[in-house]
């Protein structure tokens, strides 16, 4: 079975929006997951408030909860991604704070263009100061450009808004995004499950289901008290999730039609798809974040029941309608037989295998077809390149 890829999340937001608070929240509430934080300098990380396990050179600090923090500049990013993704680091997710490194769009391009086979794009998260949004737009009109390419927008400091202001602000921000999920938060406390699958403390290398997350009691010690009564219920109020399981294989064309038309607010799709007789040897891992989509075929694990299992995460979507659409993707019976060419739509989003090199010889990967063209695995479902415009 192929090694799981590590999601790389780009965290952006203007000064005072609360992105540093959000990053520190993720580090403090990582629980069983190991986060690699990539920042411009250590000043943004509350290292003094955490047990420091030790320094790994001048540019990397190992935090007491297993997370790593790297202070780099843009020219060093590839090298540090290589270090963080080595198996010995055991990192589960990488978060790059955009401040001081590069423009968010440029960082996204760097992640998408990386030849590191151990990473996968985890989304661009734009943090917005809900109270100062209008003033920020006047000072920084480029925020509209950032919102247009964001995959998830966090309206931070929502607790400071007056009655009725939050719905108006959500509508305003949503109108400037391209189907991005928009959630609200206070003190940067979004649920980490929005960005990555957290692992339970008791099973370091296990997989935490979203049912487990929803069932977790408030005040379980994950989040330090801030005196405002924010607990698990508050964390879960900003997003929705839908779990879908089907024992019947899915029709490739119907599934691609579903993915092409996925609604505004659906931020992340993760899971495995069974295409039945079209590829009986493999299940297909699907990873979708915003407009990014990738399928990765891998052999069925021995003894694993053949089934499609998906988790959909976002904000403001109609879960019942989505579940009905997914049920419509199933093969209805013996007479419902998809033609082989219907798999082409799926295979467009399978990354090319890593080229083999002769012993002792490096073989550079072949360039994509066309001048500067992105491989289809990095294209959005509507056919546009997923690399963001400058």
Secondary structure by P-SEA (a helix, b strand, c coil): cccbbbbbbbbbbcccccaaaaaaaaaaacccbbbbbbccccccccccccccccccccccccccccbbbbbbcccaaaaaaaaaacccccccbbbbcccccccaaaaaaaaaacccccccccbbbbbbcccaaaaaaaaccaaaaaaaaccbbbbccccccccaaaaaaaaaaaaaccbbbbbbbccccccccccbbbbccccccccccaaaaaacccccccccccccccccccccccbbbbbbbbcccccaaaaaaaaaaccccccccccccccccccccbbbbbbbcccbbbbbbbcccccccbbbbbbbbbccccaaaaaaaaaaaccccccccccccccccccccccccccccccccccccccccccccccccccccccccccccc
